[in-house]
Amino acid sequence: MSFTSLGLSAPILDAVAEQGYETPSPIQAKAIPAVLEGRDVMAAAQTGTGKTAGFTLPILERLAAGTRAPGKQVRALILTPTRELAAQIGANIEAYGKHLPLRSAVVFGGVKINPQIAKLRGGVDILVATPGRLLDLHGQKAVNFDALDVLVLDEADRMLDMGFIHDIRRILKTLPSKRQNLLFSATFSQEIRQLAKGLVNDPVEISVTPRNTTAETVTQWIHPVDKARKPALLTHLIHEHQWQQVLVFMRTKHGANRLSRHLEEAGIEAAAIHGNKSQNARTKALDGFKSGEIRVLVATDIAARGLDINQLPQVVNFELPNVAEDYVHRIGRTGRAGASGHAISLVCAEEGKELAGIERLIRQTLERQTIAGFEPSEALVSGKGTSPRGGGGQRSDKPSGGGQRRGGDARKSGSGKQGGNDNPAARERNGGENRPRRRRGGRGRGNGTQGA
C-alpha cells in the first residue's frame, strides 16, 4: 500500500514525499480513510506509530476543500496534554500542509499570551492547544468555535492522568454538537471509554499497538551497581563507548539537576529538562541535544513525553520508574521507525521490586551485565524470590554500546512522555511540573511516517 491509494490529493502527497515517506504505517492506513469518510474514530496508538500523520493528513485534506476560517474562528481543534507535543504536532501540520492555503497555530502556557491572541485574530483553520491555555484564550474571547468541524483529543489517557478531565469537559461545552471527533489514546482503559461515551458517535475503533510491549528494534540490558556508584558508572559508559547522544531518565527534577552538574564536571556536555525549567530553557536544551552541542539530556518522565528525536541511539534508565508501564514509554524513545536502539538500565539492589514489575510486564528477563570495577556489594535479585538468569554477580565482556540482541524476545513498542503541561494550579503546586496522579504506562525515516 502507498499513500497514493488513501485518497489524499497531490499537494499533500507531494509534501509527504518531500519528507521521505512512501508507505503508510498501520495506524495511518486504517485511520486516514475513516477520517476522510467523516467517521468518528477511536484509535489505540502509541507515540512513534505515525499516529500524528494518521489524523493530520486527512484533516488537511478535508479542510482544503472548504472555506477558510473567519476571524477568531477555528475549523479543526487538536487538544494535547503538553507543550512539546503541541509544538511537534504543529510542526507536522506545517510540513504536510506546506502546499495548501491553510493557516494553523499552536498555543500553550508558559509563554506570553498576546502573540497567540494576535495570531488567532485573523482566524485559523487548525489550532493545536493545551487545555489550560485554550480556556484562557476562550475566556478572553480571543477564539470562537462556531465554525468548528473537527475535534481531536491526542494522548487522551495522558490528559486524564495529568488531571485535565475537568478542563476537557469545560472545553467540550463550548463546542458545536455537530462535529467530527477523533480520540487517540495509548490504551482503551475504562476511564477512556467513559470519556468516549459522551464524545464519539458510532466510532471506527482502531488498535494497532499491543499494550505494554517493547520494540523489537530496541536491545535492552541492565548493569547491576550500587546506588552511590551510578553517577560514576554512567560517566564511565559515556567515555568508554564514546556515546554522543544519550537520553537519561531520572525520577525527580532535583535528581536531574544533580546528575547534569556531575556530568558537566566530568567534561561531558549535559543539560537537564524538567517542569521547573522555563519553556525557553527547555527548548534551548532540546535544540542543543538535537544539534549535538549537548551529549546528554537528563529528563524526568513528564519532561520527556513526546520528545521527537530522529534515530536516538541510547536511552539510559539512571533510576527505574516507580510505575512499570513508564519503562516501556521511556525506552520507546529509541528504536523508532525501524532504526536500532539500546536501552540500558543502571539498577541497584533497592530497585529489585521495580525491576520485577518491569520484567513481569514485558514478559522477559533482562540480561544482567556487571561492569568490572563497578560490581555491586549486594546481589541484584528479581523481587520474585529467585535470582533471574544472568543475575547480579554475572560478569560480561560484551560492550555496552554493541548491537547484539540481549535479553529475551522483544516486541512492538509504545513510546514515552513529554514536558510540562498547561495546568496553572498544578504548576503552582509542583513547581512547574504537573505530576500525574497515576501513570500508566521524531519522525524517523523509513516505511511510513513512524515518528510523526
GUBA-990348 format. One record per residue (C-alpha): x, y, z; residue in three letters. Coordinates in nm, 3 decimals. Example, Ala and Ser with C-alpha at 12.3 -4.5 7.8 and 13.67 -1.06 7.14 Angstrom:
REM residues 2
[r [1.230, -0.450, 0.780], ALA]
[r [1.367, -0.106, 0.714], SER]
***
This chain:
REM residues 452
[r [0.000, 0.000, 0.000], MET]
[r [0.116, 0.354, -0.074], SER]
[r [-0.009, 0.697, 0.032], PHE]
[r [-0.149, 0.746, -0.319], THR]
[r [-0.411, 0.476, -0.250], SER]
[r [-0.555, 0.653, 0.056], LEU]
[r [-0.748, 0.928, -0.122], GLY]
[r [-0.512, 1.217, -0.050], LEU]
[r [-0.468, 1.499, -0.303], SER]
[r [-0.150, 1.587, -0.489], ALA]
[r [-0.040, 1.881, -0.267], PRO]
[r [-0.044, 1.657, 0.041], ILE]
[r [0.115, 1.361, -0.137], LEU]
[r [0.394, 1.590, -0.258], ASP]
[r [0.457, 1.714, 0.097], ALA]
[r [0.463, 1.357, 0.233], VAL]
[r [0.710, 1.254, -0.038], ALA]
[r [0.929, 1.555, 0.041], GLU]
[r [0.951, 1.428, 0.398], GLN]
[r [1.085, 1.098, 0.261], GLY]
[r [0.783, 0.875, 0.322], TYR]
[r [0.635, 0.630, 0.075], GLU]
[r [0.439, 0.369, 0.270], THR]
[r [0.179, 0.446, 0.538], PRO]
[r [0.216, 0.288, 0.879], SER]
[r [-0.064, 0.056, 1.003], PRO]
[r [-0.236, 0.332, 1.202], ILE]
[r [-0.224, 0.565, 0.901], GLN]
[r [-0.359, 0.301, 0.663], ALA]
[r [-0.660, 0.246, 0.891], LYS]
[r [-0.725, 0.596, 1.025], ALA]
[r [-0.685, 0.812, 0.714], ILE]
[r [-0.972, 0.656, 0.511], PRO]
[r [-1.203, 0.662, 0.814], ALA]
[r [-1.134, 1.029, 0.884], VAL]
[r [-1.178, 1.118, 0.516], LEU]
[r [-1.521, 0.950, 0.526], GLU]
[r [-1.619, 1.181, 0.812], GLY]
[r [-1.642, 0.900, 1.066], ARG]
[r [-1.564, 0.944, 1.434], ASP]
[r [-1.253, 0.747, 1.531], VAL]
[r [-1.123, 0.588, 1.850], MET]
[r [-0.764, 0.476, 1.800], ALA]
[r [-0.530, 0.299, 2.041], ALA]
[r [-0.185, 0.405, 1.926], ALA]
[r [0.139, 0.499, 2.096], GLN]
[r [0.367, 0.787, 2.003], THR]
[r [0.609, 0.660, 1.739], GLY]
[r [0.349, 0.466, 1.539], THR]
[r [0.280, 0.751, 1.298], GLY]
[r [-0.046, 0.847, 1.466], LYS]
[r [0.004, 1.222, 1.421], THR]
[r [0.004, 1.190, 1.043], ALA]
[r [-0.287, 0.950, 1.084], GLY]
[r [-0.510, 1.241, 1.178], PHE]
[r [-0.329, 1.549, 1.041], THR]
[r [-0.317, 1.429, 0.679], LEU]
[r [-0.691, 1.362, 0.642], PRO]
[r [-0.779, 1.678, 0.836], ILE]
[r [-0.568, 1.883, 0.596], LEU]
[r [-0.740, 1.709, 0.305], GLU]
[r [-1.089, 1.783, 0.436], ARG]
[r [-1.021, 2.144, 0.529], LEU]
[r [-0.852, 2.222, 0.198], ALA]
[r [-1.184, 2.168, 0.022], ALA]
[r [-1.376, 2.410, 0.246], GLY]
[r [-1.393, 2.780, 0.323], THR]
[r [-1.110, 2.932, 0.523], ARG]
[r [-1.177, 3.021, 0.885], ALA]
[r [-1.312, 3.372, 0.955], PRO]
[r [-1.170, 3.596, 1.229], GLY]
[r [-1.124, 3.433, 1.571], LYS]
[r [-1.274, 3.110, 1.439], GLN]
[r [-1.122, 2.761, 1.428], VAL]
[r [-1.218, 2.480, 1.191], ARG]
[r [-1.018, 2.197, 1.349], ALA]
[r [-0.907, 2.180, 1.714], LEU]
[r [-0.636, 1.941, 1.833], ILE]
[r [-0.603, 1.911, 2.212], LEU]
[r [-0.279, 1.774, 2.357], THR]
[r [-0.157, 1.732, 2.716], PRO]
[r [0.181, 1.904, 2.686], THR]
[r [0.363, 2.193, 2.525], ARG]
[r [0.623, 1.981, 2.349], GLU]
[r [0.366, 1.752, 2.191], LEU]
[r [0.164, 2.055, 2.077], ALA]
[r [0.474, 2.203, 1.913], ALA]
[r [0.557, 1.871, 1.748], GLN]
[r [0.207, 1.837, 1.602], ILE]
[r [0.221, 2.197, 1.484], GLY]
[r [0.548, 2.128, 1.303], ALA]
[r [0.395, 1.825, 1.131], ASN]
[r [0.094, 2.029, 1.018], ILE]
[r [0.325, 2.291, 0.867], GLU]
[r [0.530, 2.024, 0.689], ALA]
[r [0.236, 1.832, 0.545], TYR]
[r [0.028, 2.139, 0.466], GLY]
[r [0.306, 2.346, 0.307], LYS]
[r [0.141, 2.336, -0.036], HIS]
[r [-0.207, 2.424, 0.093], LEU]
[r [-0.355, 2.772, 0.164], PRO]
[r [-0.441, 2.681, 0.523], LEU]
[r [-0.350, 2.865, 0.841], ARG]
[r [-0.252, 2.691, 1.164], SER]
[r [-0.145, 2.797, 1.511], ALA]
[r [-0.008, 2.635, 1.827], VAL]
[r [-0.099, 2.773, 2.172], VAL]
[r [0.020, 2.660, 2.515], PHE]
[r [0.103, 2.806, 2.852], GLY]
[r [0.439, 2.917, 2.985], GLY]
[r [0.478, 3.186, 2.718], VAL]
[r [0.316, 3.526, 2.659], LYS]
[r [-0.047, 3.510, 2.556], ILE]
[r [-0.066, 3.832, 2.350], ASN]
[r [0.114, 3.696, 2.041], PRO]
[r [-0.123, 3.400, 2.047], GLN]
[r [-0.423, 3.632, 2.064], ILE]
[r [-0.287, 3.824, 1.766], ALA]
[r [-0.241, 3.502, 1.567], LYS]
[r [-0.599, 3.395, 1.634], LEU]
[r [-0.746, 3.733, 1.543], ARG]
[r [-0.743, 3.652, 1.173], GLY]
[r [-0.885, 3.303, 1.226], GLY]
[r [-0.700, 2.972, 1.187], VAL]
[r [-0.800, 2.654, 1.011], ASP]
[r [-0.619, 2.424, 1.254], ILE]
[r [-0.546, 2.508, 1.617], LEU]
[r [-0.323, 2.287, 1.832], VAL]
[r [-0.367, 2.368, 2.201], ALA]
[r [-0.312, 2.257, 2.556], THR]
[r [-0.633, 2.270, 2.764], PRO]
[r [-0.542, 2.540, 3.016], GLY]
[r [-0.420, 2.797, 2.766], ARG]
[r [-0.716, 2.729, 2.537], LEU]
[r [-0.958, 2.805, 2.820], LEU]
[r [-0.767, 3.126, 2.895], ASP]
[r [-0.795, 3.234, 2.532], LEU]
[r [-1.162, 3.146, 2.513], HIS]
[r [-1.225, 3.334, 2.838], GLY]
[r [-1.067, 3.643, 2.682], GLN]
[r [-1.290, 3.596, 2.374], LYS]
[r [-0.981, 3.552, 2.157], ALA]
[r [-1.118, 3.235, 1.997], VAL]
[r [-1.462, 3.106, 1.899], ASN]
[r [-1.571, 2.759, 1.794], PHE]
[r [-1.890, 2.824, 1.598], ASP]
[r [-1.719, 2.713, 1.276], ALA]
[r [-1.556, 2.403, 1.425], LEU]
[r [-1.574, 2.089, 1.210], ASP]
[r [-1.323, 1.851, 1.373], VAL]
[r [-1.206, 1.786, 1.730], LEU]
[r [-0.901, 1.570, 1.809], VAL]
[r [-0.808, 1.452, 2.159], LEU]
[r [-0.450, 1.329, 2.134], ASP]
[r [-0.295, 1.118, 2.411], GLU]
[r [-0.629, 1.120, 2.590], ALA]
[r [-0.505, 0.876, 2.855], ASP]
[r [-0.221, 1.108, 2.949], ARG]
[r [-0.458, 1.404, 2.967], MET]
[r [-0.673, 1.216, 3.215], LEU]
[r [-0.367, 1.113, 3.416], ASP]
[r [-0.250, 1.473, 3.430], MET]
[r [-0.579, 1.593, 3.570], GLY]
[r [-0.721, 1.765, 3.261], PHE]
[r [-1.060, 1.592, 3.265], ILE]
[r [-1.242, 1.896, 3.408], HIS]
[r [-1.075, 2.128, 3.156], ASP]
[r [-1.171, 1.894, 2.873], ILE]
[r [-1.532, 1.887, 2.984], ARG]
[r [-1.539, 2.267, 3.004], ARG]
[r [-1.400, 2.288, 2.652], ILE]
[r [-1.650, 2.035, 2.516], LEU]
[r [-1.936, 2.252, 2.642], LYS]
[r [-1.814, 2.539, 2.423], THR]
[r [-1.806, 2.333, 2.102], LEU]
[r [-2.087, 2.281, 1.849], PRO]
[r [-2.260, 1.946, 1.892], SER]
[r [-2.233, 1.862, 1.523], LYS]
[r [-1.866, 1.784, 1.459], ARG]
[r [-1.629, 1.500, 1.379], GLN]
[r [-1.447, 1.357, 1.682], ASN]
[r [-1.113, 1.176, 1.679], LEU]
[r [-0.979, 1.025, 2.003], LEU]
[r [-0.626, 0.886, 2.022], PHE]
[r [-0.502, 0.706, 2.333], SER]
[r [-0.227, 0.462, 2.424], ALA]
[r [-0.493, 0.228, 2.565], THR]
[r [-0.869, 0.192, 2.580], PHE]
[r [-0.897, 0.192, 2.958], SER]
[r [-1.230, 0.212, 3.139], GLN]
[r [-1.170, 0.584, 3.200], GLU]
[r [-1.109, 0.643, 2.829], ILE]
[r [-1.422, 0.450, 2.731], ARG]
[r [-1.623, 0.650, 2.983], GLN]
[r [-1.492, 0.973, 2.830], LEU]
[r [-1.566, 0.843, 2.482], ALA]
[r [-1.933, 0.779, 2.565], LYS]
[r [-2.005, 1.150, 2.569], GLY]
[r [-1.769, 1.232, 2.285], LEU]
[r [-1.770, 0.996, 1.987], VAL]
[r [-2.069, 0.878, 1.788], ASN]
[r [-2.063, 0.528, 1.634], ASP]
[r [-1.682, 0.540, 1.609], PRO]
[r [-1.448, 0.333, 1.398], VAL]
[r [-1.223, 0.157, 1.654], GLU]
[r [-0.860, 0.109, 1.556], ILE]
[r [-0.593, -0.067, 1.759], SER]
[r [-0.250, -0.125, 1.608], VAL]
[r [-0.010, -0.138, 1.902], THR]
[r [-0.014, -0.417, 2.159], PRO]
[r [-0.021, -0.276, 2.510], ARG]
[r [0.289, -0.273, 2.729], ASN]
[r [0.530, -0.429, 2.482], THR]
[r [0.874, -0.316, 2.379], THR]
[r [1.011, -0.265, 2.030], ALA]
[r [1.192, -0.547, 1.853], GLU]
[r [1.450, -0.292, 1.739], THR]
[r [1.544, -0.197, 2.098], VAL]
[r [1.815, -0.406, 2.265], THR]
[r [1.771, -0.399, 2.644], GLN]
[r [2.000, -0.490, 2.930], TRP]
[r [2.087, -0.380, 3.282], ILE]
[r [2.405, -0.302, 3.474], HIS]
[r [2.380, -0.401, 3.843], PRO]
[r [2.555, -0.133, 4.051], VAL]
[r [2.540, 0.023, 4.397], ASP]
[r [2.322, 0.333, 4.413], LYS]
[r [2.612, 0.559, 4.514], ALA]
[r [2.822, 0.443, 4.216], ARG]
[r [2.561, 0.515, 3.947], LYS]
[r [2.694, 0.862, 3.852], PRO]
[r [3.047, 0.725, 3.813], ALA]
[r [2.925, 0.427, 3.612], LEU]
[r [2.725, 0.644, 3.375], LEU]
[r [3.028, 0.868, 3.323], THR]
[r [3.242, 0.560, 3.258], HIS]
[r [2.997, 0.421, 3.000], LEU]
[r [2.974, 0.751, 2.812], ILE]
[r [3.352, 0.786, 2.791], HIS]
[r [3.421, 0.416, 2.730], GLU]
[r [3.178, 0.379, 2.442], HIS]
[r [3.202, 0.737, 2.316], GLN]
[r [2.826, 0.791, 2.327], TRP]
[r [2.746, 1.118, 2.154], GLN]
[r [2.371, 1.134, 2.214], GLN]
[r [2.215, 0.986, 2.526], VAL]
[r [1.874, 1.046, 2.684], LEU]
[r [1.891, 0.971, 3.057], VAL]
[r [1.580, 0.926, 3.272], PHE]
[r [1.552, 1.034, 3.634], MET]
[r [1.261, 1.018, 3.877], ARG]
[r [1.290, 1.371, 4.013], THR]
[r [1.371, 1.723, 3.898], LYS]
[r [1.634, 1.771, 4.169], HIS]
[r [1.799, 1.442, 4.075], GLY]
[r [1.811, 1.551, 3.712], ALA]
[r [1.983, 1.875, 3.810], ASN]
[r [2.240, 1.694, 4.027], ARG]
[r [2.327, 1.440, 3.759], LEU]
[r [2.356, 1.709, 3.493], SER]
[r [2.603, 1.901, 3.712], ARG]
[r [2.803, 1.582, 3.778], HIS]
[r [2.836, 1.511, 3.405], LEU]
[r [2.938, 1.869, 3.330], GLU]
[r [3.208, 1.846, 3.595], GLU]
[r [3.329, 1.526, 3.428], ALA]
[r [3.370, 1.712, 3.099], GLY]
[r [3.052, 1.580, 2.936], ILE]
[r [2.815, 1.837, 2.785], GLU]
[r [2.481, 1.782, 2.960], ALA]
[r [2.154, 1.959, 3.031], ALA]
[r [1.854, 1.883, 3.249], ALA]
[r [1.499, 1.917, 3.123], ILE]
[r [1.201, 1.917, 3.360], HIS]
[r [0.898, 2.116, 3.467], GLY]
[r [1.091, 2.368, 3.677], ASN]
[r [1.278, 2.484, 3.367], LYS]
[r [1.132, 2.772, 3.169], SER]
[r [0.996, 2.698, 2.825], GLN]
[r [1.288, 2.884, 2.668], ASN]
[r [1.541, 2.683, 2.872], ALA]
[r [1.375, 2.356, 2.775], ARG]
[r [1.364, 2.449, 2.408], THR]
[r [1.730, 2.556, 2.417], LYS]
[r [1.834, 2.229, 2.584], ALA]
[r [1.639, 2.018, 2.336], LEU]
[r [1.776, 2.209, 2.037], ASP]
[r [2.130, 2.168, 2.171], GLY]
[r [2.074, 1.796, 2.218], PHE]
[r [1.942, 1.752, 1.864], LYS]
[r [2.229, 1.954, 1.714], SER]
[r [2.497, 1.762, 1.906], GLY]
[r [2.613, 2.051, 2.123], GLU]
[r [2.475, 1.864, 2.424], ILE]
[r [2.568, 1.496, 2.451], ARG]
[r [2.344, 1.401, 2.742], VAL]
[r [1.988, 1.517, 2.806], LEU]
[r [1.877, 1.430, 3.160], VAL]
[r [1.498, 1.426, 3.180], ALA]
[r [1.210, 1.340, 3.408], THR]
[r [0.931, 1.123, 3.268], ASP]
[r [0.692, 1.414, 3.222], ILE]
[r [0.950, 1.635, 3.056], ALA]
[r [1.048, 1.365, 2.807], ALA]
[r [0.692, 1.290, 2.699], ARG]
[r [0.661, 1.323, 2.322], GLY]
[r [1.025, 1.413, 2.253], LEU]
[r [1.077, 1.360, 1.882], ASP]
[r [1.444, 1.282, 1.813], ILE]
[r [1.546, 1.107, 1.493], ASN]
[r [1.739, 0.783, 1.541], GLN]
[r [1.822, 0.835, 1.908], LEU]
[r [2.080, 0.560, 1.972], PRO]
[r [2.079, 0.527, 2.353], GLN]
[r [1.833, 0.562, 2.637], VAL]
[r [1.957, 0.513, 2.994], VAL]
[r [1.735, 0.450, 3.294], ASN]
[r [1.953, 0.601, 3.566], PHE]
[r [1.669, 0.513, 3.804], GLU]
[r [1.393, 0.265, 3.730], LEU]
[r [1.047, 0.423, 3.718], PRO]
[r [0.803, 0.362, 4.002], ASN]
[r [0.536, 0.255, 3.751], VAL]
[r [0.639, -0.037, 3.530], ALA]
[r [0.449, 0.091, 3.224], GLU]
[r [0.667, 0.402, 3.223], ASP]
[r [0.966, 0.180, 3.141], TYR]
[r [0.801, 0.092, 2.810], VAL]
[r [0.735, 0.460, 2.737], HIS]
[r [1.091, 0.557, 2.828], ARG]
[r [1.270, 0.307, 2.608], ILE]
[r [1.026, 0.380, 2.326], GLY]
[r [1.224, 0.700, 2.266], ARG]
[r [1.485, 0.486, 2.087], THR]
[r [1.449, 0.218, 1.820], GLY]
[r [1.182, 0.417, 1.633], ARG]
[r [1.075, 0.381, 1.272], ALA]
[r [1.275, 0.062, 1.224], GLY]
[r [1.604, 0.205, 1.350], ALA]
[r [1.800, 0.010, 1.610], SER]
[r [1.845, 0.140, 1.962], GLY]
[r [1.980, 0.047, 2.303], HIS]
[r [1.807, 0.074, 2.640], ALA]
[r [2.042, 0.047, 2.937], ILE]
[r [1.926, 0.048, 3.300], SER]
[r [2.152, 0.110, 3.599], LEU]
[r [1.989, -0.094, 3.873], VAL]
[r [2.077, -0.112, 4.242], CYS]
[r [1.963, -0.373, 4.494], ALA]
[r [1.697, -0.137, 4.632], GLU]
[r [1.523, -0.141, 4.292], GLU]
[r [1.456, -0.516, 4.286], GLY]
[r [1.082, -0.468, 4.326], LYS]
[r [1.062, -0.219, 4.040], GLU]
[r [1.274, -0.446, 3.821], LEU]
[r [1.049, -0.743, 3.892], ALA]
[r [0.743, -0.540, 3.794], GLY]
[r [0.904, -0.437, 3.466], ILE]
[r [1.009, -0.792, 3.378], GLU]
[r [0.660, -0.923, 3.452], ARG]
[r [0.510, -0.650, 3.236], LEU]
[r [0.732, -0.705, 2.931], ILE]
[r [0.739, -1.083, 2.988], ARG]
[r [1.111, -1.120, 2.964], GLN]
[r [1.413, -1.128, 3.191], THR]
[r [1.658, -0.851, 3.114], LEU]
[r [2.018, -0.962, 3.077], GLU]
[r [2.248, -0.854, 3.361], ARG]
[r [2.594, -0.724, 3.274], GLN]
[r [2.825, -0.636, 3.561], THR]
[r [3.096, -0.386, 3.469], ILE]
[r [3.444, -0.451, 3.606], ALA]
[r [3.522, -0.205, 3.882], GLY]
[r [3.154, -0.137, 3.949], PHE]
[r [3.050, -0.471, 4.098], GLU]
[r [2.758, -0.422, 4.339], PRO]
[r [2.811, -0.501, 4.706], SER]
[r [2.471, -0.670, 4.719], GLU]
[r [2.350, -0.914, 4.453], ALA]
[r [2.055, -0.798, 4.247], LEU]
[r [1.755, -1.030, 4.271], VAL]
[r [1.438, -1.025, 4.071], SER]
[r [1.197, -0.949, 4.352], GLY]
[r [1.021, -1.282, 4.284], LYS]
[r [1.223, -1.468, 4.544], GLY]
[r [1.476, -1.612, 4.299], THR]
[r [1.764, -1.468, 4.109], SER]
[r [1.698, -1.431, 3.735], PRO]
[r [1.926, -1.586, 3.479], ARG]
[r [2.241, -1.388, 3.439], GLY]
[r [2.192, -1.234, 3.785], GLY]
[r [2.369, -0.958, 3.970], GLY]
[r [2.707, -1.125, 4.003], GLY]
[r [2.740, -1.225, 3.638], GLN]
[r [3.034, -1.077, 3.456], ARG]
[r [3.009, -0.980, 3.093], SER]
[r [3.268, -0.877, 2.841], ASP]
[r [3.010, -0.757, 2.589], LYS]
[r [3.044, -0.390, 2.504], PRO]
[r [2.755, -0.180, 2.631], SER]
[r [2.733, 0.010, 2.306], GLY]
[r [2.716, -0.304, 2.094], GLY]
[r [2.440, -0.401, 1.861], GLY]
[r [2.382, -0.765, 1.960], GLN]
[r [2.039, -0.863, 2.088], ARG]
[r [2.029, -0.905, 2.463], ARG]
[r [1.759, -1.048, 2.681], GLY]
[r [1.452, -1.227, 2.556], GLY]
[r [1.226, -1.165, 2.262], ASP]
[r [1.129, -0.801, 2.243], ALA]
[r [0.808, -0.688, 2.089], ARG]
[r [0.648, -0.386, 1.934], LYS]
[r [0.659, -0.057, 2.115], SER]
[r [0.475, 0.232, 2.253], GLY]
[r [0.671, 0.534, 2.343], SER]
[r [0.710, 0.758, 2.622], GLY]
[r [0.641, 1.137, 2.788], LYS]
[r [0.681, 1.485, 2.727], GLN]
[r [0.749, 1.804, 2.904], GLY]
[r [0.538, 2.026, 3.110], GLY]
[r [0.171, 2.088, 3.096], ASN]
[r [-0.072, 2.370, 3.096], ASP]
[r [-0.248, 2.335, 3.429], ASN]
[r [-0.169, 2.658, 3.618], PRO]
[r [-0.284, 2.527, 3.955], ALA]
[r [-0.074, 2.216, 3.917], ALA]
[r [0.227, 2.420, 3.810], ARG]
[r [0.197, 2.625, 4.123], GLU]
[r [0.163, 2.317, 4.342], ARG]
[r [0.450, 2.126, 4.188], ASN]
[r [0.691, 2.398, 4.095], GLY]
[r [0.609, 2.385, 3.726], GLY]
[r [0.566, 2.013, 3.669], GLU]
[r [0.223, 1.858, 3.690], ASN]
[r [0.299, 1.508, 3.810], ARG]
[r [0.039, 1.251, 3.707], PRO]
[r [-0.176, 1.108, 3.983], ARG]
[r [-0.139, 0.768, 3.825], ARG]
[r [0.082, 0.697, 3.529], ARG]
[r [0.019, 0.402, 3.301], ARG]
[r [0.219, 0.309, 3.102], GLY]
[r [1.070, 1.224, 1.550], GLY]
[r [0.988, 1.146, 1.286], ARG]
[r [1.219, 0.868, 1.171], GLY]
[r [1.289, 0.776, 0.816], ARG]
[r [1.160, 0.452, 0.676], GLY]
[r [0.834, 0.290, 0.578], ASN]
[r [0.559, 0.518, 0.700], GLY]
[r [0.572, 0.838, 0.898], THR]
[r [0.650, 0.643, 1.213], GLN]
[r [0.771, 0.933, 1.423], GLY]
[r [0.503, 1.173, 1.314], ALA]
***
